[in-house]
């Protein structure tokens, strides 16, 4: 993330300098997504989710999501170009980028029928992105760090600066709730898969195509996110415990074992690292 404007500038120039960056557009996109999600939530809890304002809020939220992830993908492309990369990544390598994946899914939800649950993972991500940007850029722009009292210095010998109490509070919030929130996102994305599967079972228009697209997305998330792996592992363990009950019919146990075997086979067959080359590194990293 780009540093805030120099404290030596007047406030108006600092604000203009900040607003002219792509990162600020990224921030505005996430902030718009949060406002639209809140507005849509109000329509949803009052059973007006197909009203004009509800539809506008839902679509605008995904337009904002597509814009934010599009900015990240563009910045990555521009960075590779500046570094003199002779060849840009191929299609499979691009699809392995989690920001590309979320960009494509935002477009899918934007042009598909309304599924309220699809907004929640993007909303959770936006909460942390807005908080992080506010802490790292907005607060230092309005309130530049002040030098600490004389005699205090950083370990590197540089003059120590006194950070904002609000920035410290936001930093503690992000640090404390990050893992739990990413686990929540993983659970929501998995639950959303079952929601889409339910629509496909009753043959809702376009649901089988959506199920195929979203299954590819979940498979990619499983290969990249330890949070998704953990959520699926916990779900499997719970079902294993239920099936192990003596009252469970043998047919149910056999069906569950068959489902697990087919799932493992499908996971092995769709390992993208076989086609991209190299073994993917599983990092608990959030999309930007």
N, C-alpha and C positions, 0 to 999 in steps of 0.2 A: 504494500500500500504506500502511495506517495506521501512524503512528509508534509506537514502543514506549512503554510507560507511563513516567511521569516518574520519574526516579531518586530523587526525594525520598520516594517511597512505600516502605514496608517490602516485603521480598521477597514475602511472602504476598499482600499487596494487589496488587503488580505482577502476580503470576501470575493472581490472580482477575480482574483488569482485562483481562489478555490473553485469558484463556479465555472471556470473555463476548462476544467479538467474532465477527462472521461470518467474518472473515479467519482466525481460529483454526480454525473449523470447516472452512474451505477447506484449511488446512494439514493437519489431521487426515485429511481425505479423501485428499489426495495421499500422505500417509505410509501410510495403510491400503492404498492401491493398490500402493505399493512392496512392502510386506510380503506382500501376497497374490500379487503377481507373482513374488516370490522363492519363495514356497511352491509356487506352480504350476510354476515352473521345475524345482524339485526333483522333483516328480511327473513332469514331462515327460521329463527326462533319465533317469529310472528306468522309463520306459514305463508309468507308472501314471496317465496323464492322464485316465482315466475313473473313477478311484477317487472315493470320497465326498469326501475332502479336496481332491482336485484340482478337482472340480466346484464345491465350496464356495468355494475360493480364486478360481477363474475368475469366478464370478458376483459374488462380493463385490467383486472388483477393479473390475468395471464398475458396480456399485452406487456404489462410492466415486467413480468417474470421473463418473458422472451427477450425483452430489451436488455435486462440486466445480465443475463447469461450470454446474450449476443455480444455485449461489450467485453465481457471477460474472454470469450473466444477470439474476438477481434484483436484484443490486446496481446493475447498469446501469439497470434499469427504475426502481428507487427513486430513483436519482440524477436521471433525467429528470423524474420526478414532482416532486421537490423543487425543481427549477429552473423549475417552472411550465410544462412543455411542454403545450401544449393538446391535441396529438394524438400518440399513440404511433406508432412506425414500423409500416408495413403488413407483411403476411406476407412479401412478397418482400424487403423491407428487413431483416426479422429473419433470414431465411434467409441473407442476405448477411453476417451476423455470424458470425465463425469460432467463437466460443464456443457459439453456438446449434448450429452444424454439428457440433461435437464432442459436445455434449450429446445430440443426436439419434443420432449414430453410437454413442455409448456405450449408449444404450437399444436400438439395433438389435443390437449384439453381445451385450448382456445377455440378450435374449429369443431370440436365434438359437442355432444349434448352435455348438459350440466350434470356434474357429479360433485356435490359439495365437498366430499371427503378429499377430493384431489387438491383442493386449495390448502389443506392443513400442512403438509410437509413444506411447501413453499413458504407458508406463513412463518413457521418455526425458524427456517433458515433466515428469513428476512429480519426477524427480531434480533438475531445475533449479529447480522451484518450491519443493521442500523446502529445497534449499540456499539459495535467495534469502531465504526466510522465516526460516530459522535465522540467517542473517547479519544481516538487518535487524530482526528482532523478538526471537527467542529469546535470542541472545547478549547484546544490550543489556539484556534483562530480568534475566537472571541476573548479568550483569557490566556495570553501567552504565558508559558512557565516562567516563574520568577526565581531568581537565584536564592539559594538557601542562605541562612545566616553565615557570616564569616567564620572560617575555621572548619567548616564541613566541606568535604570533597568526595567525589566518587572514587572507586578503587583505581581508576585509570589516571587519577590526578587532575581530572577536569573539575571545574566548579560545579557543585551539585545544584540541581534545580528543584524547586518545590512544586509538586504536581497538584492539580486541582482535586479537592475532596470528592467532587462529583465524578471525575474521571476515575479516581480510585474505587469508588463504589461500583461504577459500571464494570471496571476490570474484575473486581471480586465476583460480581454477578455472572459474568461470562465464564470465568474460571470454575466457579462452583457448579453451575448448571449445564455446562457444555455437554458433558458425557451423558447425563440423564436426558437432555433434549435430543441428542443424536440417536439415542436408543428409542425415544418416542417417535422420531421421524421414521426410523427403520420399521417399527411396529405399525405405524400408520400406512406406510407403503405396502407392507405385506397384507394388512387388513384390506387395503384398497384392491389388491389383486383378487381377493375372495369376493369383494363387492362387484368387480368386473366379471368374474366367473359366474356369479349369480345372474347377472344380466344376460350372459351368453347362454346359460342353461334355459332361460325362458325365451330365448331367441329375440331379444330386443334388437332393433335395427342397428346394424353396424357393430354389434357387441363382439362378434367373433373376431373381426379384424382388430378391434381395440384390444381384445384379450391377447391376441398374438403379439401385438406391438408392446403391450405392457409386460408380457411375460419376458420378452427379450430385455426390456429395461430392468426388470427385477433380477434377471440372470446376471446382467452386467453389474448391478449394484452388489450382488452377492459375491462376485469375484473381487470387488474393490473395497468393500466396506466391512470392517470387522464388526460394526454395529448390526448390520443386516445379518451377518453370519451368526452373531450371538442371539439375535431375536429369533431366527429360524431354529437354532439349536435349542433354545428354551421351549419353543412351541413343540418341537419334536419330542423333547424330554417329557413334557406334560402329557402328550398323547400316549407315549410309551407307558407312563405311569397308569393312565386310565385303562389302557388295553391289558396291562398286566393284572388287573383285578380279576379275581376268580369268577366273577359273575359275567365277565365279557364273553359273548358267544365265540366259539372257535372260528366261525366264518369272518367275524369282525377282525380278529387277530390276524388271520391270514390275509385279509384285504389290506390291512395296515402295513404288514410286512411287504406285500406286493407293491404298494404305493411307494414305500421307502426305497425299495430296490429300483423301481422305475425312475424315481427322482434322482437317485445317485447316477444311474446310467445316463439320464438326460443331462445332468450336470457335467459329467465327464465328456460327453459328446459335444457339448456347446462351450467348452473351455476356449475362450478367444485367444489365449496365449499360444495355442497351437497354431493359429493362423497369423498372428502378429509377430510372433517370435519372442523368445525369452519368457521368463517366468514373471508374471505380474506381482508387484509388491503390494501386499495388502496393508493399507495404511488407514487408520481411522480418521480420515480427513473429510471435512465438510466441503460441499460444493460452494462455489463463489457466485 
